[in-house]
Amino acid sequence: MNNQKERTLARECLVKILYQHDMTEYSFIDIEDTFIEKRKYDRSYFRKTLDILEGNLLEIDKFIKDNTDLELNDLTQIDKAIIRLAVCEFLYHKEIPEKVTINESISIAKKFSTTDSYKFINNILDQLYKFIK
């Protein structure tokens, strides 16, 4: 198993790709082809999760819409990317404890989003996780 730092970095890479996909509407594969991350990250988690996102993004978005009062287009692209990745983990990576997913999402929000965004993301993910149990 890769260390936690490499998994965190893989999550950050996935959020960047989701963000870029949202901004450009390029395919995940096209974005990945030009994506460069020089630091070492968990490539197997990255690859598996990118494949899941590519095949299930509509289902992930539907799950978010069906279980919150969020309008995805009203979110900032970065918050949308963070929430999508977290829901992907909730639904398709059952081996990852939800607390890990939520804490990682909060950390990414603190790093890449607005000052209070992490509180919003924490509330949304707590709300969404209740529908998975």
Number of C-alpha atoms within 10 A of each C-alpha: 8 11 9 11 12 18 20 17 19 23 24 24 19 22 25 19 21 26 19 18 19 15 11 9 11 13 15 17 14 10 17 16 9 7 12 9 9 6 8 11 21 18 14 13 17 19 14 11 20 21 14 16 22 13 11 14 17 11 13 22 17 12 18 21 14 12 14 12 9 12 10 16 8 8 12 13 20 22 23 20 24 29 27 22 24 27 25 23 21 22 14 15 17 10 8 11 11 18 12 12 20 25 14 18 26 21 15 20 25 15 12 16 17 12 10 10 16 23 13 13 20 17 11 18 25 14 14 21 17 9 10 10 6
